[in-house]
Amino acid sequence: MADPGSSTHRDRRVRLSGSAQAADGTRLAFQVEGPRSGPPLLLLQGQANSHRWWRRLRGDFADQWLTITFDYRGTGATQADLDDGPAWTTAGFAADAAAVLTSLGQARADVYATSMGGRIAQELAIARPDLVDRLVLSCTSPGGHLARERGDDVRRALTDPDQAARHRATIDLFYSPDFVERCGGYDLVPTDLLGDPHSALAGRRHLAVSARHDASDRLAEITAPTLVMHGSTDRMTPSTNAEAIAAAITGAELDVVDGGRHGFFDELRDVVAPRVRAFLGQEPAGPVRVADASD
């Protein structure tokens, strides 16, 4: 892959893919799209998902940012030895993200991270503050003693042995009934956020990555300017997690978007994307529907 910053290619738009080598030799598949001279923006997706999570959303940023994604271990085009080696962790995935940025010659990047990606981004900002410029944490959790876990009813719905019922329940956790209706029913709701095909073992290892995350006592170490966003009606990861994160990071901004569920950044992208762009410095701030903290 040519250097995105090469003077012979500067100011041209690129859409490239390749791989970077992690510390243990794993080849991490990455994808790059946007103007070569644009500020780099690392996009980190949710649990058990590849870069496909960003398929419909990437265009909201690739006009001005050089957007960078990569497939986590066990997803997409990133191969991994599932049976051997140490447990996967958010800190380990953060090291993978750093390896991707370094391989692309990026000394620093803005980071927009969602769900489990937000957990990974916390670890990246703590361990490698030199790499993170501005940070957006969306629908995520600090882990540990600051975390508010999902209810048992949500856990039961996500493990329903009836595949069709489990699919509908997952959609209901991500999107509102109005969104489902606008899409034309459950069968027509976009599935980009609902998990890529992967082995059962990869799925279990990803679940453990999220479950073991704990940055609760280290969030104060994050020095990057931070925006924390969440949907007010998120039952997958309750919005009190956002309040805890924002309170722990010095100077963090908090936006709880009224009516949003776990996929609020997709369903309400007309509100969320401009807010993220404004925070990252490329668009004037627009109105944001913010829920009352007492809701």
C-alpha positions in Angstrom: 0.0 0.0 0.0 1.3 3.5 -0.9 1.8 5.9 2.0 -1.5 7.9 2.3 0.7 11.0 3.1 2.9 10.7 0.1 3.4 14.0 -1.7 2.8 12.3 -5.1 -0.8 11.4 -3.9 -1.6 14.3 -1.6 -5.1 15.8 -1.9 -6.4 12.8 -3.8 -9.2 10.6 -2.4 -8.3 7.0 -1.6 -10.2 3.8 -1.0 -7.6 1.2 0.0 -7.3 -2.0 2.0 -4.4 -3.9 3.3 -3.0 -5.5 6.5 -0.8 -4.5 9.4 1.2 -6.8 11.6 0.3 -6.9 15.3 3.0 -7.5 18.0 2.2 -11.3 18.0 2.4 -11.5 14.2 -1.3 -11.5 13.6 -2.2 -9.8 10.3 -4.9 -7.1 11.0 -7.0 -6.3 7.9 -7.6 -2.5 7.6 -9.5 -0.2 5.3 -8.9 3.4 4.4 -11.2 5.8 2.7 -11.2 9.6 2.3 -8.9 12.5 1.2 -5.2 11.6 1.6 -4.5 15.0 3.1 -7.5 14.9 5.5 -7.1 14.5 9.3 -7.0 10.8 10.2 -10.1 9.4 11.9 -10.0 5.9 13.5 -13.5 4.3 13.6 -13.9 1.5 16.2 -17.0 -0.7 16.0 -18.9 -2.9 18.4 -18.4 -6.4 19.6 -18.2 -9.3 17.1 -18.3 -6.9 14.2 -15.9 -6.1 11.4 -15.5 -2.8 9.6 -18.9 -3.5 8.0 -20.4 -1.8 11.1 -19.4 1.5 9.4 -20.6 0.6 5.9 -23.5 3.1 5.8 -22.0 5.6 8.3 -18.5 6.0 7.0 -19.7 8.5 4.3 -20.7 10.9 7.0 -17.0 11.5 7.7 -15.0 10.3 4.6 -15.7 13.6 2.8 -13.2 15.4 5.0 -11.4 12.8 7.2 -9.1 10.0 6.1 -11.2 7.3 7.8 -9.4 4.2 9.1 -11.1 1.0 10.2 -9.8 -2.5 10.9 -11.3 -5.9 11.4 -11.0 -7.2 15.0 -9.5 -10.6 15.6 -11.9 -13.3 14.6 -14.0 -11.0 12.3 -13.9 -10.0 8.7 -10.6 -10.6 6.9 -8.5 -10.7 10.1 -7.5 -14.3 10.9 -6.7 -15.4 14.4 -5.8 -18.5 16.3 -8.9 -19.0 18.4 -7.7 -22.1 20.3 -4.4 -21.0 21.6 -2.7 -17.9 23.1 -3.7 -15.5 25.8 -7.3 -14.2 26.3 -8.3 -11.3 24.1 -8.7 -8.0 26.0 -9.7 -4.4 25.2 -6.1 -3.4 26.0 -4.9 -6.0 23.4 -7.3 -4.7 20.8 -6.1 -1.2 21.6 -2.6 -2.3 20.9 -3.9 -3.7 17.6 -5.4 -0.3 16.8 -2.1 1.4 17.5 -0.3 -1.1 15.2 -2.7 -0.2 12.4 -2.2 3.5 12.9 1.6 3.1 13.0 1.6 1.0 9.9 -0.2 3.7 8.0 2.3 6.3 9.2 -0.3 8.2 11.3 1.4 9.9 14.3 -2.0 10.9 15.8 -5.7 10.4 14.9 -9.1 11.4 16.0 -11.1 8.4 17.4 -14.8 7.8 17.1 -15.7 4.6 19.0 -19.0 2.9 19.6 -20.1 0.1 22.0 -17.2 -2.3 22.6 -15.1 0.0 20.4 -15.6 2.6 23.1 -14.0 0.3 25.6 -11.1 -0.3 23.3 -10.8 3.5 22.7 -10.6 4.1 26.5 -7.6 1.7 26.7 -6.0 3.3 23.6 -6.3 6.8 25.0 -4.9 5.7 28.4 -2.0 3.6 27.1 -1.1 5.7 24.0 -2.1 9.4 24.6 0.4 10.3 21.9 -1.8 8.6 19.3 -5.2 10.1 20.2 -6.1 13.7 19.3 -9.8 14.0 20.0 -12.0 11.2 21.3 -15.7 10.4 20.9 -17.1 7.6 23.1 -20.6 6.4 22.1 -23.0 3.9 23.8 -20.2 2.4 25.8 -19.2 1.4 29.4 -16.3 2.1 31.7 -16.5 -1.4 33.1 -15.6 -2.3 36.7 -17.3 -0.7 39.7 -18.6 2.3 37.6 -20.5 0.2 35.1 -24.2 -0.2 35.1 -24.9 -3.6 33.6 -27.8 -4.6 31.3 -30.8 -6.2 33.0 -31.5 -10.0 33.1 -34.4 -9.5 30.7 -32.0 -8.2 28.1 -29.6 -11.1 28.7 -32.5 -13.6 28.3 -33.6 -11.9 25.0 -30.1 -12.1 23.6 -29.8 -15.8 24.3 -33.3 -16.8 23.2 -33.0 -20.3 21.5 -35.5 -19.2 18.9 -33.3 -17.5 16.3 -36.1 -15.4 14.8 -37.1 -14.1 18.3 -33.5 -13.4 19.1 -33.1 -11.4 15.9 -36.2 -9.3 16.6 -35.1 -8.7 20.2 -31.7 -7.6 19.1 -33.2 -5.1 16.6 -35.5 -3.8 19.3 -32.4 -3.1 21.5 -30.7 -1.2 18.8 -33.6 0.6 17.1 -37.0 2.2 17.9 -40.3 0.8 16.7 -40.6 3.9 14.5 -37.4 3.1 12.8 -38.4 -0.5 12.2 -41.7 0.7 10.7 -39.9 3.2 8.4 -37.7 0.4 7.2 -40.7 -1.7 6.3 -40.5 -4.3 9.1 -37.9 -6.4 10.9 -36.8 -8.2 7.7 -35.8 -4.9 6.1 -33.9 -3.3 9.0 -30.2 -2.8 8.1 -28.1 -5.5 9.7 -24.7 -3.7 9.7 -24.7 -3.4 13.5 -26.1 -6.8 14.4 -22.9 -8.9 14.1 -20.9 -10.3 11.3 -20.7 -14.0 10.5 -18.1 -15.5 12.8 -17.4 -18.8 14.6 -19.1 -19.5 17.9 -15.7 -19.5 19.6 -14.9 -16.1 18.2 -18.2 -14.8 19.5 -17.5 -16.1 23.0 -14.0 -14.6 23.0 -15.5 -11.3 21.9 -18.1 -11.4 24.6 -15.3 -12.0 27.2 -13.4 -8.9 25.8 -16.3 -6.7 26.7 -17.1 -8.4 30.0 -13.6 -8.2 31.3 -13.1 -4.5 30.5 -12.4 -2.3 33.5 -11.1 1.2 33.0 -13.1 2.6 35.9 -10.1 3.6 38.0 -8.0 4.9 35.1 -10.4 7.1 33.1 -8.9 10.2 34.7 -5.7 9.4 32.9 -7.4 10.2 29.6 -6.1 13.6 28.5 -7.6 13.8 25.0 -10.6 16.2 24.6 -13.5 13.8 24.9 -17.2 13.8 23.9 -19.4 11.1 25.5 -22.6 10.3 23.7 -25.4 7.9 24.5 -29.1 7.2 23.7 -31.4 8.0 26.6 -33.4 4.7 26.2 -30.4 2.3 25.7 -31.1 -1.0 27.5 -28.1 -2.8 26.1 -25.8 -0.4 27.8 -27.7 2.0 30.1 -27.0 5.7 29.7 -25.8 6.0 33.3 -22.6 4.5 32.0 -22.1 7.6 29.9 -22.7 9.8 32.9 -20.0 7.9 34.8 -17.5 8.1 32.0 -18.0 11.8 31.5 -17.7 12.5 35.2 -14.4 10.6 35.4 -12.7 12.2 32.4 -11.6 15.8 33.0 -13.4 18.3 30.8 -15.4 15.7 29.0 -18.6 16.8 27.3 -21.8 14.7 27.7 -24.7 14.4 25.2 -27.5 12.0 26.0 -29.7 11.9 22.9 -33.4 11.8 23.6 -35.1 8.6 22.6 -31.9 6.9 21.3 -31.4 3.1 21.8 -28.1 1.3 21.4 -27.9 2.1 17.7 -28.9 5.7 18.2 -25.8 6.9 16.2 -27.3 5.1 13.2 -31.0 5.7 13.6 -30.5 9.4 14.6 -27.5 10.0 12.4 -28.9 13.3 11.2 -28.4 14.6 14.7 -25.4 12.6 15.8 -23.1 12.9 12.8 -23.2 16.7 12.8 -22.5 16.8 16.5 -19.5 14.5 16.2 -18.2 16.5 13.2 -18.6 19.7 15.2 -16.7 18.3 18.1 -13.9 17.1 15.8 -13.7 20.5 14.3 -15.1 20.2 10.8 -18.6 21.5 11.0 -20.5 24.2 13.0 -22.5 22.7 15.9 -26.1 22.1 15.2 -29.0 21.4 17.6 -28.8 18.2 19.6 -31.8 16.6 21.3 -30.4 16.1 24.8 -32.4 14.2 27.4 -33.0 15.7 30.8 -30.5 14.0 33.2 -33.5 13.1 35.5 -35.2 11.1 32.8 
